[in-house]
Structures are given as structure tokens and as C-alpha cells.
């Protein structure tokens, strides 16, 4: 996690403050190089995953995408 942080240098690191996320938040803050923002999740895992699709460019039902450049297959 720290390697990815140092490689990409994000403006903020958001971590769900549930389960193993709570421990990760504490460990990162204790290390002193990253101060993550604890986020309280809303809804179940499926709802949260579906809500994040747009952030990662995952198509929704009915969307159409064309590949740019030659196909790798």
C-alpha cells in the first residue's frame, strides 16, 4: 500500500473504517508518512461496488465502448 502511495502520490487516501480497514488506517497513521481519511461505508458491499464503477470506468448496462488502437487479442 505504501509503495503505491509513493508511486502515484495521490491528494488523499480514503479507506473504509470497517474490518481490516480500521487497522490499516491506524498502521499507516502510526508510520507517519501517510495520513488516510477514514470513511464510514454506507450500504452493503454490492451497493458500494456498484457506486464506484464510474470512478474506474466500468461500463453500466447499455453502455457501448470502442477500443482505441489495435486489439491485443
C-alpha positions as CSV (number, residue, x, y, z in Angstrom):
1,X,0.0,0.0,0.0
2,X,2.8,2.4,0.9
3,X,4.6,1.6,-2.3
4,X,1.5,2.5,-4.4
5,X,1.1,5.7,-2.4
6,X,4.7,6.8,-3.1
7,X,4.5,5.8,-6.7
8,X,1.2,7.7,-7.5
9,X,1.3,10.5,-4.9
10,X,-2.5,10.9,-4.5
11,X,-4.0,14.0,-3.0
12,X,-5.9,11.9,-0.5
13,X,-6.1,8.3,0.6
14,X,-9.6,7.1,1.6
15,X,-10.0,3.9,3.5
16,X,-13.2,2.3,4.8
17,X,-13.2,2.4,8.6
18,X,-14.6,-1.1,8.9
19,X,-12.9,-4.5,9.4
20,X,-9.3,-4.6,8.3
21,X,-9.6,-1.0,7.1
22,X,-9.6,0.3,10.7
23,X,-6.3,-1.5,11.4
24,X,-4.8,-0.3,8.1
25,X,-5.7,3.3,8.9
26,X,-4.0,3.0,12.3
27,X,-0.9,1.4,10.9
28,X,-0.5,4.0,8.2
29,X,-1.0,6.9,10.6
30,X,1.4,5.4,13.1
31,X,4.1,5.0,10.3
32,X,3.8,8.8,9.8
33,X,4.2,9.0,6.1
34,X,0.6,8.7,5.1
35,X,-2.5,10.1,6.9
36,X,-5.5,8.3,5.4
37,X,-9.0,9.6,5.7
38,X,-11.4,7.2,7.4
39,X,-14.6,6.8,5.6
40,X,-17.7,5.1,7.1
41,X,-19.3,2.9,4.4
42,X,-22.9,3.3,3.5
43,X,-25.0,0.3,2.3
44,X,-23.8,-3.2,1.6
45,X,-20.7,-4.3,-0.3
46,X,-22.6,-4.7,-3.6
47,X,-24.1,-1.3,-3.4
48,X,-20.7,0.3,-2.7
49,X,-19.0,-1.6,-5.5
50,X,-21.7,-0.6,-8.0
51,X,-21.4,3.0,-6.9
52,X,-17.7,3.1,-7.6
53,X,-17.9,1.7,-11.2
54,X,-17.9,5.2,-12.7
55,X,-14.7,6.0,-10.9
56,X,-12.9,3.1,-12.5
57,X,-14.5,3.3,-16.0
58,X,-16.6,0.1,-15.6
59,X,-19.4,0.2,-18.1
60,X,-23.0,0.1,-16.9
61,X,-25.7,-1.9,-18.6
62,X,-26.5,-0.4,-22.1
63,X,-23.2,1.5,-22.4
64,X,-21.1,0.9,-25.5
65,X,-17.4,1.3,-25.8
66,X,-15.0,1.0,-28.7
67,X,-11.4,0.0,-28.2
68,X,-8.8,2.6,-29.1
69,X,-6.0,1.2,-31.2
70,X,-5.3,-2.3,-32.3
71,X,-6.7,-5.2,-30.4
72,X,-4.3,-7.3,-28.3
73,X,-6.3,-10.5,-29.0
